[in-house]
């Protein structure tokens, strides 16, 4: 019975890694579409979001089967509970890739960007790195990487504050381009939220690995 349980735990780990790869790819493509104002790529990302939703449901079903099949020991219970929470954050990251793509389509007629997007691009790079490290922390069962992700969130928050300040100043000086600036602020906000979700994933990794950690 235990061998079957272990096989399904292994399957859960494989599906978690697969979903992690899916959202990494989605975010990377969303960043590229945003930078190049590529509306066709942005539309494809939005259409692909349903695949991430299906993967989330598949993982949740696996988790429920594991819980119902055999009374898991404390370590197993923490692993399964963390996985169920993590896929929620992963799915929301996929949603934000679609949100960023939607904003890219809205701004695709405005070429080139009239607002400096360097700090938004820096936010994109930092949040992508956070996401990759958070997934690696889960796969490698590496608490140190999880802690690095948590600290990195401060960098993203600081960049978001810079973006807000720059865009407010830009709107004051160029009110005729205020709509584009507001759209870019929304893009920055989505990247900030991705950073929050990557932090949540890292915290759930810590929860799964350390029986002293309590997470609500």
LINZINOR-V947699 format. One record per residue. N is the residue number from 1. RES is the residue in one small letter. PHI is phi in whole degrees, -180 to 180 (* if undefined). PSI is psi in whole degrees, -180 to 180 (none if undefined). NEAR is the number of other ideal C-beta (glycine too) atoms within 10 Angstrom. Layout:
N/RES/PHI/PSI/NEAR
N/RES/PHI/PSI/NEAR
//
This chain:
1/x/*/-42/7
2/x/-66/-36/8
3/x/-63/-39/7
4/x/-65/-40/10
5/x/-62/-44/17
6/x/-65/-37/11
7/x/-63/-40/10
8/x/-72/-32/17
9/x/-64/-40/17
10/x/-64/-42/10
11/x/-62/-41/14
12/x/-59/-45/19
13/x/-61/-42/15
14/x/-64/-42/11
15/x/-69/-35/19
16/x/-64/-42/21
17/x/-65/-39/14
18/x/-64/-45/12
19/x/-65/-38/25
20/x/-60/-42/23
21/x/-65/-38/11
22/x/-62/-45/20
23/x/-75/-32/26
24/x/-60/-46/17
25/x/-65/-41/14
26/x/-63/-45/24
27/x/-67/-43/24
28/x/-60/-43/16
29/x/-67/-37/19
30/x/-64/-39/30
31/x/-64/-47/22
32/x/-64/-42/15
33/x/-64/-40/23
34/x/-64/-50/28
35/x/-61/-41/14
36/x/-95/3/13
37/x/51/49/17
38/x/-96/95/18
39/x/-69/-32/16
40/x/-65/-45/9
41/x/-65/-39/18
42/x/-61/-41/27
43/x/-63/-40/16
44/x/-64/-37/13
45/x/-65/-43/26
46/x/-63/-40/19
47/x/-68/-30/11
48/x/-81/-6/17
49/x/-63/-29/19
50/x/-65/-28/11
51/x/-67/-38/13
52/x/-66/-40/22
53/x/-62/-41/12
54/x/-66/-38/10
55/x/-66/-38/21
56/x/-59/-48/20
57/x/-63/-37/11
58/x/-63/-44/14
59/x/-68/-42/22
60/x/-60/-40/15
61/x/-64/-42/11
62/x/-60/-44/21
63/x/-63/-45/21
64/x/-63/-40/12
65/x/-62/-40/14
66/x/-64/-41/21
67/x/-69/-33/15
68/x/-84/-25/8
69/x/-72/-42/12
70/x/-156/145/13
71/x/-66/108/9
72/x/-73/149/16
73/x/-72/169/11
74/x/-56/-41/8
75/x/-64/-44/11
76/x/-63/-42/17
77/x/-61/-40/14
78/x/-66/-41/19
79/x/-63/-47/23
80/x/-69/-43/21
81/x/-62/-43/17
82/x/-63/-42/22
83/x/-62/-42/24
84/x/-63/-37/19
85/x/-75/-40/18
86/x/-63/-40/26
87/x/-66/-26/25
88/x/-65/-46/15
89/x/-65/-39/22
90/x/-64/-42/28
91/x/-64/-38/20
92/x/-69/-32/19
93/x/-62/-42/29
94/x/-60/-40/27
95/x/-60/-41/19
96/x/-71/-30/24
97/x/-62/-41/30
98/x/-67/-38/19
99/x/-62/-45/20
100/x/-62/-40/27
101/x/-65/-38/28
102/x/-63/-42/19
103/x/-67/-35/19
104/x/-61/-42/26
105/x/-64/-41/18
106/x/-61/-35/16
107/x/-95/1/21
108/x/-66/-22/17
109/x/-82/-14/8
110/x/-95/93/14
111/x/-122/138/9
112/x/-77/-179/7
113/x/-61/134/17
114/x/-92/-7/14
115/x/-108/143/22
116/x/-65/121/13
117/x/-108/14/19
118/x/-60/-43/11
119/x/-72/-30/20
120/x/-67/-41/25
121/x/-63/-38/15
122/x/-65/-40/16
123/x/-61/-43/28
124/x/-60/-45/26
125/x/-64/-44/14
126/x/-66/-43/20
127/x/-69/-35/28
128/x/-63/-42/19
129/x/-65/-40/17
130/x/-60/-45/26
131/x/-63/-47/25
132/x/-59/-46/17
133/x/-66/-37/20
134/x/-65/-42/30
135/x/-66/-42/25
136/x/-61/-39/17
137/x/-60/-40/25
138/x/-68/-49/25
139/x/-63/-43/14
140/x/-88/-5/12
141/x/52/52/13
142/x/-114/103/15
143/x/-66/-35/16
144/x/-62/-43/8
145/x/-65/-37/19
146/x/-61/-41/26
147/x/-68/-35/16
148/x/-62/-41/17
149/x/-61/-45/26
150/x/-60/-41/17
151/x/-70/-34/11
152/x/-66/-22/20
153/x/-61/-31/19
154/x/-63/-36/11
155/x/-64/-43/16
156/x/-65/-41/26
157/x/-63/-41/13
158/x/-65/-41/13
159/x/-64/-39/23
160/x/-63/-41/20
161/x/-62/-39/13
162/x/-65/-43/15
163/x/-61/-46/25
164/x/-58/-47/15
165/x/-62/-45/11
166/x/-63/-43/20
167/x/-71/-36/22
168/x/-63/-44/12
169/x/-63/-40/11
170/x/-64/-43/18
171/x/-63/-38/18
172/x/-63/-41/10
173/x/-83/-29/8
174/x/-134/69/13
175/x/-60/-24/10
176/x/-68/-20/8
177/x/-108/20/15
178/x/-62/-34/14
179/x/-65/-43/13
180/x/-64/-40/19
181/x/-62/-41/20
182/x/-65/-39/11
183/x/-64/-40/19
184/x/-66/-34/24
185/x/-63/-38/20
186/x/-64/-41/14
187/x/-60/-46/26
188/x/-60/-40/25
189/x/-63/-39/18
190/x/-65/-40/25
191/x/-65/-38/27
192/x/-62/-39/20
193/x/-69/-37/18
194/x/-60/-41/30
195/x/-60/-41/27
196/x/-63/-43/17
197/x/-68/-37/24
198/x/-63/-38/31
199/x/-64/-43/21
200/x/-59/-43/22
201/x/-60/-45/27
202/x/-61/-40/29
203/x/-67/-36/21
204/x/-71/-31/27
205/x/-62/-47/28
206/x/-59/-43/19
207/x/-59/-44/20
208/x/-67/-31/26
209/x/-92/-25/18
210/x/-122/113/12
211/x/-74/-3/10
212/x/-88/-14/6
213/x/-85/136/14
214/x/-120/129/7
215/x/-132/131/13
216/x/-79/none/2
//
